[in-house]
């Protein structure tokens, strides 16, 4: 049955691409995915021209630090210097705070701030949601950005650049969200190992793992929360966006008022999608594409929709959590392999 599902989802390049077991949303539309690429080495004008050359559309500047490429076949691609302070400067020239400090950032010109920021802050391409079978389209964009001189995670010890994937969910029922959470938590050590997460990103809080107390809670055999309890339990254990799988966007989509009452939500964007942010962005390395991170993510997709396999894996994972020696050597990343599916490469 699994093989049949895989064959039904063979995409534009059948030899090296496949998709998830559930291909449509509850409304009958093809599932989509958004991608965020962080990198350095190029100016915003060059990035915008490259996006236009590969994807199409028209360039619409917003500020020295932000630009849109509009009217593409997928919608609007947004390009930005990934620094909220720098973006505010670019948009509000006449509304800069002044604390009187001689060396405050506000005293510096936008050009100087931009030059400093570009040394340590990545530019980011945020794609619109695109149909999952068209994900391979973005590999052509990656190739052209690499040829133009884009620099990725390994280019510098301070480049904590990531690849973020925002897969649209088939539906937003509590049972579905719980299945994805359970699958991700069980697979996280393997995903982290296979992703070879760079040390510069490990020391940041942005891709923290879920704590063991939360892992025990949601993998318990009798844990079957309704949506309110699922959200409340998540917030109690994870009152932050800093998780390798950030659930706040989808919880905001489901119940914005509940989330807003509990957390600072000014950076949370509501959407019926997960926010997976573990992989490095190796855009400057020959042969790197989105294919491998996508195949890693597909293991989560397939486990979420395989109840017997997921329950068996959770049972084994709880034993791992209770074994101090196992945790010391983190052998679960290796043990995960017996639960994986042999997806096509």
N, C-alpha and C positions, 0 to 999 in steps of 0.2 A: 504493500500500500504506500509506504514512504517513497519507494522508487517511482511509483506512478505519479505521486504528487510532485516530485522533483521534475519529472519529465514534462508535466503540464506547465511548469513555470520556466522552462528553458527560454532564455532571452535572446537578444540580438546575436550573441556569440555563444551558441550552445555548448561548445567545448569547454568553456571556462566560466560560465555564469549560470547561476540558478537563483531561485527566490524562495520566499517563505511558504509554509504550508497553507496559510490563509491569504488569499490574494486580493480580496475585496473587503471593503468596509461594510457595516451593517446596512448602509443605504444602497449597496450594490455597485459602488464606484471602485475603480482600481486604486489600491493603496499607493500612497506616495511617500517620498522621503526627502527631507531637507538636509543639506550638507553645509558645514562650516569649516573652512580651511584657513588656518593661521600660518603665516609665513612672513619672511622679510626679504630684503634684497631688491625690491622693485618699488617704483613710485606709483602713486595712485592713478596717474594718467595712463601709464604703461599697462597696469593691471586692467583698467577699464577697456583699453583698446584690445587687449588680448581676449577678454571675455566677449567683446563684440565680434571679434574676428572668428572665434570658435563657435559661439552660441547664437550670435545675431543680436538684433535690437539696436537701441539708440542710447547714447551716453547722456546722462543728466547730472551734472555736478551739483553738489549740495554745499560743500565747504572745502577748504584745502585738505580736509581729513576724511571726507565722506563723498561718495558718488554712487549713483544708481545706473545700472544698465537696464533700461525699460524695454517693453514690447518684444521680449524674447518669446520663443515658443512656449516657455514654461512660466513666464511672468517676469517679475523684477528681481534682478540680482543686485544685492547691496554690497558695497565695498566700503570698508571703514578702517581707520587706524584704531585699533582696539583699546582705546583709552577714553573713558567717559569725560575726563577733565579736558583733554585736548579737543574732543568733539564739541564740548560746550564752548570753548574759546572760539572755535571756527564758526559757530552758529550765532554767537552773541557778542559781537565786537564791541558794543557800547554798554555792556552790562557785566563788566568784570569786577569782582570784589577787590577791595584794596585795604589791606590791614596795616599799611604804612611801613612794612618791613622793607629794608633796602634791597634784600636779596630774595624777596618772595617771588614765587613763580609768576604772580600777576604783573610784576614789574618787567618781566622779560617779553620780548616780542614774540608774536606767534611763530615767526620763522625759526627763532632759536629754540622755542619749546618743541616745535615740530621736528627739528633736526635732532634734538636730544631723544625725543620719544621714539623716533624711527630706529635708533640704535638698539633699543631694548623692548619695544612694544611692537607686536606684529601687526601687519595689515591682515584683514580678515575678509574673505568672500563668504557671504551668506546667501545661499541659493534659495529660490522659492521652492515650495514642495513640487517635486517632479515625480512622474509615474515610476515606480520601482524598476520596471523593465528597462527604463531609459537611463539608469544609473551609469551605465558604461559610457554614455555621452560625456560625462564629466572627466573620464580618463583622458580624453583628447585635450581638455582644458588643462589638466595637470601636466601633460606632456609639453604643451606650449608655454606654460608658465615656467617649467623647468628649463626649457631652451632659452627663455628670456633672462634667466638668472635668479629665479626664486630660490630662497634659502630656507631649509627646514630645521627640524628639531636638533639634529646632530651637527649643524653647521657651527654652533657656538655653545659653550657650556652654559650660557645664560638664556638660551632660546628654549623656553618651556612651551613650545608650540604644539598645538593639538589638532586632531581631526575630530570633529563632532558630527554625529549622525542623529537625525531626528526622524525615526521611522513612525509614520502614521499608524495608529492602532486600528485593528479591525472593528473594535467597539470600545466603549469606556465603562463597561459593567465592572462592578467590584471584583467579580470572579476572574475576569480577564486581567485586570491590573495586578491582582494578587499572583496569578500564574506567572506573569512576566517577572515580578519582583522575586518570587521564589526561584525561578530559573536562573535569573541573573546572579543572585546571591550564591547559589550553589556553584555556578560556573566562574565566579569572579577570579579566584586564584589562577585558574587555567587561562582565562582571558588576559589577565595581567602578565602572566608568563609569556604567552604567545605574542602579545603585543610588544614585549620587550620595552616596557615603559621607561623612558629616559629618566635618569636620576634627577635632572633639573625639574621634571614634572612631579616626581615622587615627593619632593620636599615641599611642594606647594599643597595647599589644602583643597584644591579644586577637584581632585579626583579621589578623595578619601573613600575607603571601603565602608560598608555598613558595619556597625558594631555587632559584637557577638550576641549581646542581649536582644537586639532587634532581629538578628538572624534566627535565634532560638524561637522568638515569638512567632514569626511568620511561617516558619517551617514546621511548627507544631502540628500534629495530625488533626487536632480538634479546632484549629484556627480557621474560622469561616466568617469573617466580618462582613457587615453591610458596609456601604460606602462611607457613611459617617464615621464608623469606627476605624475603617482602614485609613482614612485621612488623619483622624485624630491620633492614632497610634504612630503613624509615620511622622507627624509633626513632633510628637513627644520625644521620639528617638532621633529624629533628623531635622531639627529646626534650622535648616540651612540649604542653600543651593549646592554646597560643596560635596557632592557625591558623584561617583563615576557614572551612576545612572540617576539623573535628577528627575524625580517624579513631580516636582512642583508645577511645571507647565501643564501637565494633564490634570492634576488635581485642581488647578486654577480654572481649567476649562470646565470641569465637572461642577465645582462649587466655589466660585471666586470669593463670595462673602465669608465662607468658613475659613478659607486660607488667609484672607486679608485681615480677619479678626485676630489671627494667631501670630502672623509673621509680617515682617517688612517685605512688601511685595513689589516695590517700585522697579525691581529688575526682573521680575517674573513675567513672562509672556505666555498668556493662556493659549494652548493649542492641544488638539487631540492626538498628541504624539509624545513619545519618550525622548529624553535628551541623554544620549550616550556619548560620553566624552573621554573615554579611556585611551584610544590609539594616539600614537605620535603622528605628526605630519612630516613625512620623509620626502617631501616634494622634490628635493634636489638630488635624490638618490636614483641612479639608473634602474629602471624596471619597476619602481614603486608605483602602484596604482591603488584605487579604492577596493580592488577585488579581494585582497586578503582580509582587511578589516571587515568587509561585508560578509565574507564567509564565516569569520569568527562570530559575528553577530547572529548569523543564521542558526547557530547552535542554540542560542537563547530562544529564537522563534520556534524551532522544532520541539524543544523541551517544554515550552509553555503549552503546546498543543498535544502533548503526549502524557496524559494523566498518569498511567501506570508507571512509566519510566521516571517521571518527575517525583512521584511519591516514593519510589524505591531509592532514588538519589537523595531525597531529603532525609530519609531514614538513615542512610549511610553518613550524610553530612552532619546530622545531629550527634552521631557517635564520634565523628571527627572533632566536633566542638568540645566534647567532653573528655578528650584524650590530650593531656598536656604535652606528651612527647610528640604526638602527631602535629600539634600546633607549632611546637618549637622548630621543627624541620620543614613545616609547611608541605607535607607530603600530599595534601589534598590536590594540589595542582597536577600532580602525577596521577593520582587516583581518579581524577575527573575523566581521564582518557577512556576508561572503559564504558563511560556513559555517553560518549559522543557518537554522532552519526557520520558515516563516510560520505560526506557531501561531495559532489563533483568539483574538481578544481578547474 
